[in-house]
Amino acid sequence: MKPVHFLVAISLPLMVVSAWLLAPPGTILLSLSLGALLIALAAVDMVTLRLPDALNFTVLIFGVIMVALTRPDMWPHHFIGAALGYGALVALELAYKRLRGRDGLGRGDAKLLGAIGMWVAWPGLAPVLLVASMTGLVAALIAGLAGKRPMASDTAIAFGPFIALAGWIVWLASPHLGLLQLY
C-alpha cells in the first residue's frame, strides 16, 4: 500500500469521528464536506505537488455557505480571513522568489489558506499557519532523519497536507478555544 493510500484510509474515519464529536453546532454536514475536501487536497498534493483550483474553490464556496447559514453577522471577519490567508502566502511566495530566485511556495497553497480563512475567519489564521509550519517541519525532520528522503535546500515538500491538517484542527478547535469570540 502506498503511503498516501494509508494516510487517506486512516484520515477518513478520524475525520468523521472528530467532526461528529467536535464540529461547531449546526455545521456537521458542512464540516464533513470540508474534511473530505481537505483529505482529497492533501492526497493530491502529496502525489503531484499540486493543489487543484477546483478543490480549493469548492472549499471556499462551502465556507461561504457555512458563513451564510451559521454566522451571517460575521461575514466581514470571514472574508478578511480569506483575503488575508491568500494574501499572506502570495506575499511570502513573491518575497521568497525575489530573495532566492526560484519558487518556494505554490500558489495553490495560498488559495488553500485563503479558502480555510473563510472557514476560520481572521483570528484562526495565525494558529493555522503555526500548526501547519510546525507539523510540516516535524514531518520533514523525521523524513530526513529516517533517511527516507534526502533533504536539501531545494527539496520540494508538499505544504498543502499540513495546511489542510492545520485548517481542520483549528476549525474544530475554534469554538472551544474562543477564536470566534475574539471580535
Buried (B, 14 or more C-beta within 10 A) or exposed (E): EEEBEEBBEEBEEEBBEBBEEBBBEEBEEBBBBBBBBBBBBBBBBBEEBEBBEEBBEBBBEBBBEBBEEEBEEBEEBBBBBBBBBBBBBBEBBEEBEEEEEEEBBBBBBBBBBBBBBBBBBBBBBBBBBEBBBEBBEEBBEEBBEEEEEEBEEEEEBBBBBBBBBBBBBBBBBBBEBEBBEEE
